[in-house]
């Protein structure tokens, strides 16, 4: 998500779309698909049957503005319709939604269904608006869904024969799709298409790797820094890095991601930055109870065969097109284990389909229950004593697959790990994993922390817990959604025990959604929100910890204190939600973020009165009054005061990132369109007279920020 605010979401989406589609006047680099249209907010478990009926007020004010900007300003050439129903009709069969796109917004691209969404039209227990695939295909096509992600549209031939859809209606969609292909240059010589000869390597060159670092550093939010514990200017002699998120590559990416050729986890970033310190590490606990702490099986427990004479596994590289293809060319080598990232070069090195078969023996060190599995992309199968215990096959995303086995110490178990790559697919990797019975992870972490000068705890969530329609049986999580917004219990307990040691503790959170870290916010000195920060995430975290980078990120979502403060998840009314309508006290508000320096605001210039329906120019002076250079994210909010009907408490209407040396002052200017000063009245936008309060600062205009000069306000009048 880009956040809870439609203006922020729209602004980011427009730039992302433009970057994806390129700036060539004739050809598109790629086609950007805006998803999921419309009002797609969960729950995950009911999205194939749920009927969403938001008010027109909320549609105009919250659920549609960013989509409209993506189409009108971003020029997106594709829109993906969502799974759920909208006012009784599946989104991919809604003539109302298509009419808004094409009739009101002037969208000229094509509409594609979410994958297998048309199954929901007729499958039992889902939307139930069609009797069969043929009716579903006809209904979607007639509603303007030009392309089907799935297997439903081949029956359009039968739909024509049954008189449910016309050839002319099919031609309409075909023309839209063919035009899109023309815009991609698919029918022109490569010599005239500027993007035709780009290679996958080009998305991960040195300049892109540097940009990944810049983005990660800019996105990190310093939530708390009591007593100026950070930055660690005087590097401590002993640093303990604790937590299950400290050394997991996949915590960098989130989900639906590619894979970097090189990456830095938080642990590696800290070790690289603090080379003069002794950096020790202990995971301490799993991310959550019921989610094993999977690690690569060390070579010392693997043998090439039952003689147990040689450590490692035999690897047979087959250059074929499927697992165990007898026609493939074979090459057998001995590998120490399976923990390999090929990136853009699959095992055979030439983008052709190929497989690797590893065989050998596992000898467990102790008797007990072992979690045995693998993690690979795009597909693998793992067998123990000829019993398949784990497998994965998907081109969309990847998660570990595993089984719990009771193993006897010293007994050899036959292993067979089959991996298959796919032509043209980047991000190839394969890992043989386990979670062995062990002495207390918690005790190890406490002992590690006790011997340190400072403790850095890398905690949070995981893409194995939060995501799209996930099969997760873990307390606090349901199908990819969260039913508890606190940290998992096992993490909370570890944090409290580490804090009890009396050591300085820095909490680094890696997660994709807001966390209610109430106890941690009260008791710990420093908290950093690092999200899922990408390939350079570990380096960026270390730069913030050390002070090599002055943090400047701001929260794009509200961090609430409890889910009990919010309306039910399946209630789409915006009352009581987001900073615009939440009247309670958040843990950390939308727009919050600290710095190692301080910024002051003054001389807010704006006319005291303008005619309703006219644009507005605003400027303000921002000064770095601290002793460190840094970026400030200047935020402009508007509030309609004493307006009739329901209006937001305030709304973000502008933001700017500015870099200021210590002592430097700069004037920042914003331009507001008439629409940004309008309000929703019933079922339409109005630009009427009234009072508007402008607030500019480093966050929302709280009493504390206003008193400290870190925000400034002015009231203006809109007149007829």
N, C-alpha and C positions, 0 to 999 in steps of 0.2 A: 504494500500500500504506500501511496505517497502522503498519507496522512488523513486527518479527519476534516480538513477544511477544504471546501470546494475551490476557493481562489488559489490556494497553494497547490492543490492537486492539478488544477487546470494549467497553472503556470509551468509546472514541471512537465506535464504531459505534452504541452505544445513544443517545448524545446526538445524533448525526447523524440517526438514524432519527426520534427524537422531534421534532427540528426540522423535518424534511421533512414529516412527517405532521400536524403541528400539535397543538393542545391543545383543539380543540372537542370537546365530549362526544358529538356526533352525527355530524359529518362529518369526513372526512379532507381535508387540504390537497392532498396527493398520496399515492400509494402507494409506499412504499419497498420496493425489491427487493434482497434480500441475495444476493450472488453471490460466487464460483461454488461451489455446493454439490455435492460436497465434495472436499477435498484437491486443490485445483486450483493447482499450483505450477509447471507447465511440464514439459519444455521446450515452447516454442511450436511447434517444427517437428513434434512427434509427438503433439500433444494430441488429434488426431482418431483416433488408433489406439492410444494408450498405455494400458496397464492398470496402475492404481495399487493396490498391496497393502500398505498400511502396517500396522504392528502395532497391536493393540488398545490397547496402552500409549500409543503415540504419538497415536492417535486421541483418546483420552480426555484426554490431557495437553496436546496441542498443536493438533491439527487441528480439533477440534470446540468447545472452550469458548466461543470468540467467537461462533460461529453460535448456540449455545444461548442466550447472553445477548442476542443480537440479537432472537431470537424471544420469549424469556420476559420480559426487562426492557425491550427496545426496542419490542416489539409490532409488529415488521415484518409487513406484510400480504401480502408476496410473497417467494418464494424462487426464484432462478434456478438450475437444475441445470447442471452443467458439461459440457464436451465429452467428457472422457476416460472410460474405463471405471473402475469401482470394484469390485475383486474379481470381475472377469470380466464385469460388466454395465455398459453405458453409464449414466452417472449419471442421465440422463433416463428410463431404463428400470429403475431400481433400486428394487425394493420394499423393500429393506433401508433405504435412505436415507429413503424416504417414511415408513416405519414409525417411524423415529427421530424425524422431524419431527412427525408427527401423533400417533403413539402415545405416545412418551416425553416429548416437549416440549410437547404440547398445541397445536401450530400449527393455526390455523383459517383461514388465508388460502389463496391459490392458488399453485401452482407453475407457472413458465413455463420453457420450454427456452431454452438459449442459442441465438443465432440460427443457424438451419440445422443445429443439432446432430443433428436426426433424420435428416438425409442420411447422417450417419456410421454409422447403424445398418446400412445396406445398400450403400453405395457401395464399389466395389472398392478394396482397399488400406487400408480403414479398419476399423471394428469387426467387420463381417461377422456380425452376430447376426440379421439379417433378410434375406429374399430380395428384398423390394421395399418401396416407399413404404407400401403398405397394411399390411404386417406391422409396419413401423416405427411407423406411427401407432397401431395397436392396442396394440403393446407399451408405448409411452410412456404412452398414456392409461390403460391398466390399472394401470400403476405409479404413477399419481397425478399425471402431468404434465398440468395442466389446460389450458394454453395453449401454442401452438406459435409461436415466433418463426421464421417461415419459410413454406413453401408446402406442408407435408405434411398438415396436418389436414383439408383439403378432401376427402381420400380416405377419411375415416372413414365416409362413406356406403357406400362399397364394402366397407369393413371390416365393417360391420354385415351387409351382404348376404352376405359370405363366412363369417359366423358367428364372426369373430375378436374382436368386441367387441359388447356389448349396448347398446341404447338407454338402459337404466338407468345404465350406466357413463358414457355421454356426458352424461346429465342431471345426474349428480353433479358433473361439472366445470363444466357450464353454470351450475348454481346457485352455485357458488363464485365464478365470474366475475361473475355478475349481482349477487351480494351486494356484491362489491367496487365495482361501478359505483354501486350504491345508496349505499354509504358515501362515495363521491365526490360524491353529490348530482346525478348525471346525469339522474335522472328527476323531480327536484323543481323547483319554481319558483326562479329565481335569487334572488328576494327573500328566501328562507329559508335559502339556502346561503351561509355567511359568506365563502367563498372564490371565489364564482362570478364576481364582477365585478373580480377582480384583473387588472391589465394587466402585460405583460412589462416595461414601464418600471419597475415597482415593485421589481424585483430589483436595480436599479442606481441607487437614489436616493442622496442625499448621505450619509445615515447608513450605508448599505451600503458606500459607497466608503471612509468612515472606518474601518468595521470591517475591510475588506480590508487597510487599512494596519496596523491593530492586529494582525491575524492574521499578516501577513507579518513584522512586527517580532518577534513572539513566537516565530516558527518558526526564525529565523536562529540558527545555532549557531556560536559562536566556538570553533574547534578548537585554535588556537594563537595566542599573543600574547607572543612572546619579547621581553624588554626593554621591554615596554609600548609597543610601536610604536603600537598603537591605544589609545584613540581619537586621531584627528588634531585634538587640541584647538586647537593653534596651526596654523591652516590654512596648508598649504604654498602658496608663490606659483605653482608650476608642478606640475600633476598630469597624468601621462600615463595614460590609460585604454587598455589593450591587451587584445585578445582577441575571438574571434568571437562570444562570448555577451554582449558589452557592449551591443549595440544591436539586438537581435532581439526583436520583440514576442512571437513564438511561443515563445521560451524562458521566458516568464513563465507559460505556461498548462499545459505538459505535453501531454496529449492527451485526447480525448473531452471537449472543453471548450466552453464558450460563449466569447463575445468581449465584452470591456468596451467601453463607449462612450469611455472615456478610460483611458490606461495610461501608466506611466512605466518606461522601460528603465533599466538601471543607469547607462548613460552620461548619460541625461537627468537622472536623480536626482542624480548627482554634480555635473553642471553647475548644476542648480538650487540645490543646497545650498552649494556652494563658489563663490559668485558673484564673490568677490574674487580668486579664483585663475584662472590661465590653464589651462584644461582642454583638452588635445589628445587626439586619438583615432586609433588605427590598429588594424584587425582583426588583423593579424599573421599569421594562418593560417586555414584552414578548420577546422571542428570536428574533421574527420578527413580523411585522404587519401581521395579518391574521393567526397567530399561537397562539392559546389561551394559557394562563399561567394556566395550569391545576394543581389543588391541591385536596387532599382528602377532601370530604365533612365532616365537623366537626359534632360530635355526637349531638351537641346542636340543630341542625336543622333536626335531624332524630328522628322518633318515631316508636315504634313497631306496632302501629295500629292507627286507626282514632280517638280513645279516647284521644290521645295525653297525656296519663298519664305516659308513660315510654319512656325515650330517648333510641335510638339505633334501631337495626333491629333484627327481628327474623331470625335465620339461621337454616335451615333444612339440615342436612348432609345425603345425600342419597348414599348408597354403591351400586350403580348400574353401568351400562355400557353406559348410555346416559342420556341426560337431561330429567328430569321428568319420569324416569323409575319407573313404579308403582310396580315393583317387588323388588325394593331396600329396604334395612333396613334404617329406618329413626331415626334421633336423633335431637331434636330441642333445640337450645340454644339462648340466647340473646347476640348479639354482639354490641359494641358501634358504629361500622361503618364498612366499608370495606376498609382496607388498610393493607393487609396481605401478607407476603412472607413466603411460606412454604419451599422453597428451595428444598431439596431432600426428604422431607416428604409431599406429597400431603395431602389434607384434611383428607382422611381416614387413613393416616399414614402407609400404607403397600404396596404402589406402584400399587395397583389395581385401575382400573378405578372407579372414584367416582365423584359425583356432590355435589355442595352446592347451595341451593336456599335461597336467602335472600329476605325477604318481609318487607314492612313497609311503612312509610309515610314521605315525605319531605315537610317541611314548610319553604318557602323562607322568608328571613328577609325584603327584599325590593322588590318593583315591578320593573321589567326590563327584559332585554335579558340575559339569562343564557346559558353558554355552559355546557351541561350535557353529561357525557359519562363515559367510563370506560377504563381500561387498564388491561389486564390479559393474562396469558399464560397457556395453549394453546388456550382456547376458552371461550367466554362468550357471553351473550345476556342481554341487559338492556331495560326494559320497564318502561315508565312513563304513568300512567293512561291507561295501557294496549296497549300503542303504542310503538312499538320497535324503540328506538332512537339510539342504538349503538350495534354493534356486532363485533366479531373477531373470525376467525378460521384459524390457520396456525400452522405448526410445524417448520417453518423455522425461523421466526422472529416475533416481535410483535411491534405494534404501537398503541397509543391511538385511540379510535373511539368515535365520539361525534356528537351532534346535538345542534343547537341553538334553545332554547325555550323561549317564552315570558311567564313569570310566575308572578303571583300576590302575593303581600306580605300577609302573614298570611293564605293563602289558603293551605289546605293539598292536596298533590299530591301522589297518590299511586305509590310505587316503587316495581319493581321486578327485581332482579339481579340473573341470572342463570350462574353458573360457572361449567365447566367440566374439570377434570384432565384426564391424559392419562397414561396408564400403562408404567412404565419404563422411564418416562420422568422427568428430573430434572428441577429445576427453576420454580416451580409452584408459581404463585402469582395472586392476584386479587385486584383491586382498583376501588372504586367508586369516580368519579372525577367531579369537576365543576370549572368554572371560573365565579364567580358571578359579577354582576355590582358593581363597587366599586368606591370610591373616587380615585383621581389620584394616580396611583402607582409611578409616577415620583415625585410628591410632597412629598409623604411619604419617598422616597429614599433621596431626597434633605434634608429633615428635619433630617433624620437619619445621613447622612454624616456631616451635619453642626455641630453636637454635638460631633464629633469624633476627636481623635488625628491623626488617619491615616485611609484611606479608601482603602479597598481591593475590587476591582471590578471584579467579575467573569462573564466574557462575552464570546462571541465566536459564535459557530454554534451548531448544534444539529443533532443527527441521525434521527430526524424527518424531516430534511431538505435535508441532503446529504446522498445518499445511492443508492441502486440498483432499477432502474425502479420505482420511487416513484410517487405517485399521490399527488403533492404538488402545490397549487395555491398561491404562495407567491412571492412577488417581489424579483428578484435577483436569483430565483431558477427555474429549469425546469426539471421535471421528475427525480430528484435525482442529476442532474448536476447543476453547478452554472454558471450563466451568468454575475455575478458581483462578483469580488473576495474581495470586501470590507466587513466590518461588516454590518449587516442589519441596515437600516437607523435609526430605533428607538433606537438601541444601541448607534450609533454614537452620536445622540442628547443627550442622557442621560449622556454619558461620558463627553461631553463638558460642560454640566451644572454642573456636579459634580466637574470638574476641576476648573470651575470659582469660586468655593468657596474658593480656595486658600489652600486647605488641601493637604498634601502629598497623592498621589494616586498611588497604585500598581495595574496594570492591569494584571489579570490572564486569559489567553485565554484557552478555552476548545473547541477543534474542531478537525476534521479529515483531513483537507486540509489547504493549505497555505492561509494566510489572508493579504490583503493590508491595514495594519493599519498605513497609512501614517501620518495622523494628530496626532494620538496617539503616534507614534514614535517621533514626533517633540516636543510634548507638555508635555507628561507624563514622570515622572522620572524613573519608573521601569516597565518593561513588562516581564512577564513569559509566556512561551508557555508550557502548561501542557497536550495538546492533549486530548484524551479520556483515562484516565490513569489507569482504572481498579479498582478493589474492594478497594485497599488501596490508591486510588488517593487523597482523602482529607487529609489523614495523611501525604502523601508525599509532597503535596503542603505546608502544615503547617511546615514541617521540613525544606523546602527550605526558606520559609519566615522568620523563626526564626533563621536560621543559624545552626540548628542541622545537616543539610546536606548541603554540599557545592555543588551547581549545576554543572553538567558536561555534560549534554546532548548537542547534536549537531543537527542542522537541516538536515534531510534527503531529503528535497526539498527546492527549491529556493522560497523565498517570494518576489514576484514581486510587483511593485508599482501599476500596472494597467493591466487589461486584454488587454487593447489597445496596450500594449508592445509586445503582443504575436501573432503568426499567428492564423488563424481560427482553431477552435477546431477540425474540421473534416479533416484538412490537416495533414497527417501523416509524412510529411517530417520533419526531426529533426532540420533543419536550424532555428535558432532563439529560440530554446527551450532548457531548462535546462542549468545548469551552463556550460556544455561542449560546447554549441553553442550560448548561449545568449550573445550578445555584448553590451546590455544596462547596466544600473546601477540598480541592484536589491535593494529592501528595506533591506533585510537581505539575504546574500548569502548562498548557500548550504554549510554545514559544520560549519556554524556560531554557536557560543555559548559562553557565558561568565562564569566567575567563581568568587568566592570571594577571590581568590588568583591569582597569576600570574606565568606563566611558561616561561622559556627562553630556547632556542635551541642553540647548539654549536657543533663543531667538527663532522660535517657530513662526514662520511667515505664511499667512493664509488670509485671504480677504474675509472681513467679518460678515459679509453678506454677498450672496450670488443668486442669480435667478435659477429656479428649479429647472433642470433639464440642460444646464450648461456644464462644461467641464470645469475642473478645479485644479489649480496649481498650488503645491505645498512645498516648502523647503524648511530645513532645520539644520542648525550647526551641531556637529558631533565632535567631541574632543576626547582624545586619549589622555586621561589625567593620571594614569599610572606610570610605572617605570619600565614597562615591557611593551614592545611593539605587538600588535595583534589585529585580528579581524573582528569587526563588530557586525552583527546582523541587525540592521535597522528595520524595525517593524512598524507599519502604519495600520492603525485600527480606526474604524468608524463606528459610531453608535447613534441611532436615531432616537432622540430623547422626546418623551411624551407623545410618541406616535400612536395613533389608534391601532387596534389589533395586536397581533403577536409579532414582535420583532426581536432579533437576537440581542443579547446583552452587548455584544460587540462583534465586529467581523473584520478579519484581516483583509486589507485591500491593497497592500503594497509591501515589498521587502527589498532590501538591498544589502549586499555584502561589501563592506569597505575596509581597506587596510590602512591603519594609522600607526605611524611611529609614535613613540612616547612623546607626549606634549603636542602632537600634531592635531590640527583642527581642519575639518572639511565640511562644506555645505552639501547636503544630500537633498535631491529634488524628486518629488513624486507628481505624477499627473493622474487624476482620477476622472474616469469617464462618467457621463450622466448615469449610466446603468449602475455604476459602483456606489452611487449616492441614492439610488432608488430603493424602494421597499416592496415587498409582496403584499398586495391587498386583495384578499379573496383568491381569485384564480388568475390574477395578472399582475405584472410589475407596474408600479406607478412612480412617477417622478414629481412628487407633490411638494408643497411648502412644508417647513418645519425646522426644527433644530437638529443639528448634527454635531456631535462631539468628536473631534479629531484627537488621536493619541499617537505619539511617535516616541519610540524608545527601544531598549534592548529586550523587551518582553511586553506582556500585557500590562496596562497601566495600573499596577497595584499601588496601594498606599505607600509601601516601602520604596518602590522604584521612583514614585513621584517625589517623595520626601528627600531622596538621595540625589535627585537630579538625573536619574538614569532613565527617566521618561518625562515627557512634557505634553500638556493638553491645551486645546483651544476649542471654544464653541463658535460655530458659524451658523448663520441663518439662511435657509433656502426660502426665497419668496417667489410669488407668482409674477 
